[in-house]
């Protein structure tokens, strides 16, 4: 019994008129392809079982489908997680930097644009993420202030280029020809 567990043998039955090395090679490669296909099939079955378990877990929590949302999502998906929702006004148009920082802080949030002359954005987030969102907002404002005080290198170079062009235009060249004796 012990030897059967330790030694694994494979029996291949090959029908051919002339047995050669090429026939043996093709038979072994077909066998290995069959094994890898079975392995992939088992792996896919495990993934399907895992998805089904997630779906049951999310349904038990009253989740939104079987997908657990993280990061930016719709307001409906955020509310469906039943963890309490809070909101905050953001008047900045550029939310890309904000989204980058919230991903860093692992905050689940949703953005909704409100109507009005200066458009404002309402940021909805889970109540349990309140401390993380406050930290993210502090970092976002700190970065915005830093960018105001320190313009980008491209802007500084373009400003220097325009100044050098204007300086060159103001300069008048005087040419004098003198006779030396």
PyMOL commands that set and color helices and strands:
alter all, ss='L'
color gray80, all
select helices_A, chain A and resi 2-6+21-61+75-80+96-105+127-149+153-170
alter helices_A, ss='H'
color red, helices_A
select strands_A, chain A and resi 85-90+109-114+120-126
alter strands_A, ss='S'
color yellow, strands_A
deselect
rebuild
show_as cartoon
